[in-house]
Amino acid sequence: MRVFSRPLVWLGLLVMWLLLNGSIAPGQVILGMIVATAACWAALPLVPPKSKVNNPGTIAALLLSVIADVVKSNIAVLKLVLSGRTARSAFVDIPLDLTDENGLAILACIVTATPGSAWIQHNSARKIVTIHVLDTGDADAWATEFKRTYEQRLVRILQ
């Protein structure tokens, strides 16, 4: 049965139910099992497709790049706030070559984790993502760097 294809999720939901209720009485265990099964069944349409992962070296380079960019962005946002300078914010439309759903989710997480940027919209029909950038002097250069640093690496890893 596909509902039990993720036994750790089911078990985690059961344990969470029991913890929230503060009881391991048989009735609570049975009710928790029913709730965990129903939740797993309801979440089946949300299970992402499996992606084929390639290039472990590129994964390491992407991870290091994300960590470095998060640190740099934190410092840049701090400097902007402390300086009192007005931010040069922009909405940047970036055409994407990346089509893998998991890759797009990873890309959204990277953007969200990096201070000073926010994933606004993804138009899958036009293959364009709109990102709000807090402070940039050149939106086109920012988009080019974004594609080179993140998207092209994700394409090499997942497509």
Order of alpha helices (4+ residues) and beta strands (2+ residues): alpha-alpha-alpha-beta-alpha-beta-beta-alpha-alpha
